[in-house]
Amino acid sequence: MKAILKNKKPQQKKNYFASILGYIKTLFSNQACIDRGTGKSTIDGSFVGVKKTWYIAIIFFIVAILAAMTPLTVQSSKINGSNLLSGNNYGYEEAITSIVNKDSTSYVEVSGNLSDIKFNKTNKEFVFDKESTPNQTANSIDYYYLGYHKTIYTDSNGKSSYVKDFDLYFVNKDNLAKAIEDLTKYTTKFDGKELTSGADSFINRNCSYLLISNKVVYTSKYAYNASSSTSSIYGDYEYLNINDNQSLEDYFVNNINNSDPNKAIINNYKNFLDLTYKNLKTKNVLIQSGIVLGIDGGLTLLLGLIVFLMTRGKNNPNRVIKWYQCFLIVFYASLCPGLISLILGFMISNMAMMLYVVTFGVRVMWMTVKSLRPAYNN
C-alpha cells in the first residue's frame, strides 16, 4: 500500500519590515491606529486579532506619557535654592557678606551672629550656642533676633537716612511655623523709616531676612518699596555637608579666595541654599511627575472611553469595535502627541503642561469625526 503524500500548505513568510512600517504609520495615520487597535494584520491586511499585539499598544501608551512628562521634570530639576539670588538682589548679597565679615559699619549685632549658630552632626540640626534671652513675637513665639544690616536710603526729597534692609533670626524648631507666619503677616512697606530697635523689628520688619532654625532654614528677598517678597526658599539640612560643631560663619568662609573674598562667601552661601533646598526639590519633582503622569494617563483613558461612546451610534459601522479595542486604538494614537510634547515642551516651557492634552485631544476628536464617523443613508 502506497503512502499518500499530503502537500503541506506553504507558510507565508513574515515581512517584519512591513509590520514595523505599520506601527510607524500610527504616528501620522489615524486609520493605522484603528487597524492596529482592532487587530488588522500588518502583512496582508487580514484580521488576526489583538491577542498577540496588545502589549505593543501598552508600550506606546507608557512611552507617550513618559515623553510628555519629561520636559516638566527636567525644568523642575533645574530649580535650585541659589536661584533666589538671580536677577536683582536688592542688597541681599551685600547683607550676607557684611554679616559674615562682621562689618560693624553696616551690620549691627543685637543678640548674636553666625558664629553662635553651630551644627550638631548627629542630629543634623543647628543650635544657638550662646546664653541670651529670647524675644517674643505678637503670637508669643520665642526667637533670637541676632542682628540686622543697614544701608543708606535717600527719599524723593533728597533726605538720606539709615534703614535696615536685612534681618537675621534664629528660632527653635517647635516655633518655626508660627514664626514664619508672623514674618509674613506683620510685614510693612519699605518706606525709608529710621532704624528700629531689636525688640520690635520682628513685627515692624520691612526687608529681606534669613531665618535659621534647628531643623530648617527659611529666607525671603524683598525689593525696595515692596510690601511682599519677590522670592523665598525653604529647606532642611539633610544634604548639608558640614562638620560637627562647625558654625555657619566657618561654613561660609570656607576656602576663601583672598583676591575676592566676598565672591567666595556668596558662592558658599549659594551652595548652602542649593543643599538645603535639595531634599524639598527632590520631593517636589517626584510629586509633580506623579501628578503629570496621573493627568496624562487619566486623559488617555478618558479619550479611550470617548472613542467607545462615539462609535456606539446606531448608524455607525464601527460599533462592532469592542470596548478594549477602543482603548488600544487610543494607546496607539498617544505616541505622536507624546513625542510632540517632548520636543515642543523644551521649546515652549510655559506650555509644557498643556501640550499633550491639546495635541492628543485634537487628534482623537479628528479621528472620531473623520475615520470613525457614522454612515447615513441618503
Buried (B, 14 or more C-beta within 10 A) or exposed (E): EEEEEEEEEEEEEEEEEEBEEBBEBBBEBBBBBBBBBBBBBBBEEEEBEBEEBBEBBEEBBBBBBBBBBBBBBBBBBEEBBBBBBEEEBBBBBBBBBBBBBEEEEBBBBBBBBBBBBBBBEEEBBBBBEBEBEBBBBEEEBBBBBBBBBBBEBEEEEEEEEBBBBBBBBBBBEEBBEBBBEBBEEBBEEBEBBEEBEBEEBBBEBBBBBBBBBBBBBBBBBBBBEBEEBBBBBBBBBBBBEBEEEEBBBBBBBBEBEEEEBBEBBBBBBBBBBBBBBBBBBBEBBEEBBEEBBEBBBEBBBEBBEBBBEBBEBEEBEBBEBBEBBBBBBBBBBBBBBBBBBBEBBEEEEEEBBEBBBEBBBEBBBEBBEEBBBBEEEE
